[in-house]
């Protein structure tokens, strides 16, 4: 069925409420959703923690808000025009959630050919019952919660904060070997690796099999709300993300469609405001790497001990097997962004694939560098830094006396190479002022990831 037909047949999506209980060192949370006439859904979370105060008003706000973040993954099945929720939200809150849903579903709408707009895609109707508005019960928070995905970005964050990890915890939703290995290698003991378990309702998967609407949703918003909830339960003051400035670039060249919307600065800013104005837990949320580009992060990562190079994983296709698939846009991007800083033979060994010599990856490279209008729908860097990295990889091969692999040879013949090559060596001193870092952390990041390399470049010229 089409978007319009589904909305006509299933006009309402209902968020009935939340069930929660504490047992055996875990807070269990179940959200009750329903698309009347189709299915009820009961996604479930288990968060390890000490027994929380059942009357803590901030905890109620955090738990319900995580449910609102979960909601969109089930709503997208039919895109019901009306969403009914069991609590009262202000007009400002309703607008906030609609903005998250609309922006976070940009790729979903685009790839499903759905034409809609902010005003008409969803109407949120609220009950009269209000969530408790009293101040948070926990008044004294300290320490950091660091989400660790197992890729180079969170590894860089762990290393930048290596002298501040004594009271820090790592965070990952569901267990992933590469995430645990990264946290352990950075010095965070296993007992301080917090792993909430998130379980999708099987009825959603059944809908996918039946051909209902499906596609990308803003997963990093789930990370945001669940990590702040987990931090609060453990008395931790800050959630330190690893999202970079490059995440704010649109995936589609002619429209604001960003695969990484909930990793963007816009979302980070919006979320911080929502926490301050409505959640009021006292937990701070910001990305340590926000002022940096993927290029700068890759440069710093390449300088880390090789033990980190052996364990990092960023490939979604190979995630369940904890490996690189060696044949996707994410694997190719990682090869590109590391190629100015590591020997290509080493990249081939780490990824298990000679990506630059695979002819069928040329169209993917063209998407990454902007020769084609849209970037891959993956978490990849900006078009500019991809071009800079490719130019520097060509220069590195020449300096090392190495024959250019196929894709670099073809790239060298393009107008993009001619455009970016003259200034490529001067790239890497950028600092995006749009961030929420405290002054001491901003100084730390700038010194380690910008100034240090700028001095090295100057001394070598």
Helices and strands as residue ranges (DSSP letters): H 3-9, E 12-23, E 26-35, E 39-41, E 44-48, H 57-75, E 82-85, H 91-104, H 106-111, E 123-126, E 144-147, H 152-160, G 162-164, E 169-171, H 177-186, G 190-192, E 193-194, E 197-199, H 202-210, H 219-233, E 238-241, G 245-248, G 261-263, H 265-274, I 275-279, E 284-287, H 294-302, H 306-311, G 319-321, H 329-338, H 344-351, G 355-357, G 359-361, H 362-369, H 383-400, H 406-412, H 415-420, G 421-426, H 439-446, I 447-451, H 452-460
